[in-house]
Amino acid sequence: MLDLLACPMDKHYPLELFEINTKEDKDDDIIIIDGILFCTQCYRFYPIIDEIPVLLPDELREKKKDIGFLQKWHDKIPIKVINQGNPWHL
């Protein structure tokens, strides 16, 4: 499914996936509970929360929620997302 997702801001795909919190289902498939989709063209990050990718354009994003997500998973998020991720970073 990752091949179908594109950045809502610049339409770039594929997005880079960073798995943070995963589990295996009964068929031993990996399910991503929490993670990040990252656009390598515009450096925007999109959180995956409770298995759902939140692919919203900048004007519909909640800065407080995004910053909270980055702070919660700070130790597991790549440095390029922490330092350069758009629309904001830590």
Backbone bond lengths (Angstrom), bond angles and torsions (degrees), N, CA, C in turn:
res aa  C-N    CA-C-N  psi(-1)  N-CA   C-N-CA  omega(-1)  CA-C   N-CA-C  phi
1 M - - - 1.446 - - 1.538 111.61 -
2 L 1.312 116.92 -24.93 1.454 121.19 -178.88 1.524 112.13 -58.32
3 D 1.322 116.97 -32.33 1.462 120.78 179.51 1.525 113.05 -66.99
4 L 1.319 117.93 -15.94 1.455 121.84 -178.84 1.524 113.38 -91.70
5 L 1.329 116.29 -16.98 1.459 120.07 -175.47 1.524 111.16 -87.75
6 A 1.328 115.61 135.93 1.466 121.61 178.32 1.524 109.29 -129.79
7 C 1.304 116.53 156.14 1.458 122.31 176.96 1.532 108.90 -63.34
8 P 1.328 118.60 127.12 1.465 120.00 179.88 1.528 113.65 -69.04
9 M 1.333 117.41 -14.82 1.462 119.97 -178.72 1.520 112.87 -88.23
10 D 1.328 117.60 -45.17 1.462 119.16 -176.47 1.531 113.61 -122.80
11 K 1.328 116.28 3.21 1.481 123.24 176.55 1.526 113.42 66.11
12 H 1.334 117.81 14.23 1.464 121.73 178.97 1.529 110.52 -71.08
13 Y 1.292 116.39 141.29 1.460 122.24 173.89 1.522 108.66 -152.64
14 P 1.299 119.25 159.14 1.466 126.12 -1.95 1.524 110.94 -78.33
15 L 1.322 115.03 159.15 1.455 121.50 176.21 1.527 109.03 -86.40
16 E 1.309 115.46 147.48 1.467 120.30 177.96 1.533 108.39 -81.31
17 L 1.311 116.56 136.33 1.456 122.51 -177.02 1.519 110.63 -106.39
18 F 1.332 115.77 131.59 1.458 122.20 172.30 1.522 107.34 -121.16
19 E 1.319 115.66 116.37 1.465 121.44 179.55 1.523 108.64 -85.29
20 I 1.323 116.30 132.99 1.458 121.23 179.25 1.526 110.42 -112.55
21 N 1.301 116.07 -51.95 1.456 121.84 -176.06 1.524 107.15 -132.74
22 T 1.336 117.25 119.97 1.460 120.97 -176.18 1.526 111.03 -130.68
23 K 1.328 114.49 167.01 1.465 121.35 172.44 1.521 107.58 -147.75
24 E 1.314 115.90 162.81 1.459 120.92 176.50 1.517 109.07 -103.68
25 D 1.344 116.03 141.24 1.456 119.75 175.70 1.526 109.16 -90.03
26 K 1.310 116.75 -174.96 1.467 121.09 -176.03 1.528 112.84 -64.22
27 D 1.338 117.89 -21.43 1.465 122.00 178.67 1.526 112.14 -95.74
28 D 1.321 116.82 12.81 1.466 123.83 -178.30 1.528 113.11 64.89
29 D 1.334 117.04 21.40 1.462 120.90 172.81 1.526 108.23 -82.38
30 I 1.323 116.03 144.55 1.467 121.21 178.99 1.528 109.01 -83.75
31 I 1.317 115.95 129.79 1.464 122.57 175.94 1.519 106.98 -112.10
32 I 1.320 116.53 127.62 1.464 121.28 179.74 1.525 107.93 -88.51
33 I 1.306 115.78 114.28 1.461 121.24 178.84 1.531 109.27 -83.79
34 D 1.321 115.71 -49.48 1.461 121.75 177.74 1.519 108.19 -131.63
35 G 1.312 116.02 142.01 1.450 120.94 179.94 1.515 110.78 -175.71
36 I 1.312 114.33 -168.69 1.466 120.65 -179.53 1.519 108.87 -139.05
37 L 1.314 115.00 137.58 1.462 122.14 167.38 1.524 105.39 -104.10
38 F 1.331 116.51 133.03 1.462 121.33 -172.63 1.517 109.83 -128.58
39 C 1.323 115.54 127.91 1.462 121.17 177.53 1.529 108.10 -87.28
40 T 1.319 116.44 117.71 1.459 120.81 -177.96 1.532 112.70 -77.80
41 Q 1.320 116.78 -4.79 1.463 119.94 178.89 1.530 111.78 -93.92
42 C 1.338 117.76 -48.51 1.471 120.15 -177.56 1.532 112.45 -107.94
43 Y 1.334 117.20 -1.24 1.464 124.04 177.32 1.527 113.89 65.92
44 R 1.315 117.06 23.59 1.458 119.46 175.55 1.528 109.23 -84.30
45 F 1.318 114.82 142.24 1.458 119.97 175.79 1.527 108.61 -110.33
46 Y 1.308 114.99 149.77 1.460 122.06 178.33 1.521 107.30 -131.94
47 P 1.341 117.64 118.53 1.455 119.40 -177.25 1.530 112.23 -72.34
48 I 1.310 114.60 150.36 1.459 122.29 168.17 1.526 104.27 -109.10
49 I 1.316 116.73 118.10 1.462 122.19 -176.52 1.519 108.58 -125.57
50 D 1.318 116.02 124.78 1.474 121.45 -179.59 1.527 111.16 51.96
51 E 1.332 116.09 45.42 1.465 125.44 176.31 1.527 114.49 74.91
52 I 1.321 118.22 4.33 1.468 121.40 -176.42 1.526 110.49 -113.78
53 P 1.344 117.86 119.12 1.467 119.82 174.15 1.526 110.42 -71.10
54 V 1.321 115.95 130.95 1.464 121.68 -179.62 1.524 107.15 -102.22
55 L 1.327 115.80 88.84 1.463 122.37 -176.03 1.526 110.23 -101.47
56 L 1.316 115.17 74.70 1.460 120.55 -178.70 1.524 110.42 -107.95
57 P 1.346 117.51 145.64 1.463 119.80 173.78 1.531 109.72 -68.07
58 D 1.308 116.06 162.11 1.469 122.19 -174.35 1.523 113.28 -49.95
59 E 1.308 117.62 -45.30 1.468 120.05 -173.59 1.531 113.49 -68.19
60 L 1.321 118.12 -14.40 1.464 121.11 178.95 1.526 112.96 -105.06
61 R 1.317 117.23 0.11 1.461 121.14 -178.52 1.520 110.86 -85.32
62 E 1.333 114.74 150.94 1.460 121.06 177.59 1.525 108.25 -104.20
63 K 1.327 116.04 108.84 1.454 121.38 -175.38 1.528 111.54 -55.38
64 K 1.318 117.27 -43.95 1.463 121.13 -177.49 1.538 111.22 -60.63
65 K 1.322 117.42 -41.64 1.464 121.19 178.98 1.529 111.31 -67.15
66 D 1.336 116.76 -43.88 1.458 120.77 179.98 1.531 111.51 -63.82
67 I 1.326 117.14 -44.09 1.462 121.06 178.63 1.523 109.84 -64.64
68 G 1.327 117.65 -39.99 1.471 121.30 176.64 1.520 111.63 -60.83
69 F 1.325 117.02 -41.37 1.466 121.71 177.52 1.523 110.45 -62.31
70 L 1.335 116.85 -45.89 1.466 120.92 178.96 1.527 111.44 -62.23
71 Q 1.325 117.12 -40.21 1.455 120.16 179.97 1.529 111.13 -69.27
72 K 1.315 117.09 -40.52 1.473 121.26 -179.36 1.528 111.13 -59.67
73 W 1.326 116.73 -43.92 1.461 121.63 -174.31 1.529 113.03 -105.44
74 H 1.313 117.45 18.68 1.466 123.55 -174.20 1.528 112.95 -45.83
75 D 1.326 117.73 -42.83 1.467 121.24 -176.10 1.523 113.38 -72.36
76 K 1.327 117.97 -15.80 1.462 120.75 -176.46 1.526 113.49 -111.41
77 I 1.324 116.79 -1.46 1.467 121.35 -177.83 1.525 109.36 -96.09
78 P 1.333 118.02 134.47 1.468 120.26 178.45 1.536 111.90 -57.17
79 I 1.308 115.00 145.35 1.466 121.91 -176.35 1.529 112.70 -58.14
80 K 1.329 117.64 -32.30 1.467 118.78 -179.43 1.522 111.74 -66.57
81 V 1.312 118.27 -29.17 1.467 121.00 176.49 1.525 109.65 -76.08
82 I 1.327 117.00 -42.14 1.465 121.46 -179.98 1.526 110.98 -62.51
83 N 1.329 116.97 -44.26 1.469 121.06 -173.36 1.520 115.08 -90.59
84 Q 1.337 118.22 -27.74 1.462 120.28 -173.29 1.516 114.24 -125.40
85 G 1.320 117.93 -4.85 1.464 120.17 -175.02 1.513 113.33 -59.45
86 N 1.280 116.44 132.07 1.466 123.12 176.56 1.514 108.99 -99.89
87 P 1.287 121.55 157.14 1.464 126.09 5.09 1.526 113.69 -78.68
88 W 1.338 119.05 -7.47 1.463 122.35 174.79 1.508 108.33 -148.46
89 H 1.306 115.62 164.49 1.464 121.17 179.60 1.520 108.27 -146.73
90 L 1.316 115.45 170.72 1.480 120.16 -179.87 1.515 110.94 -79.99
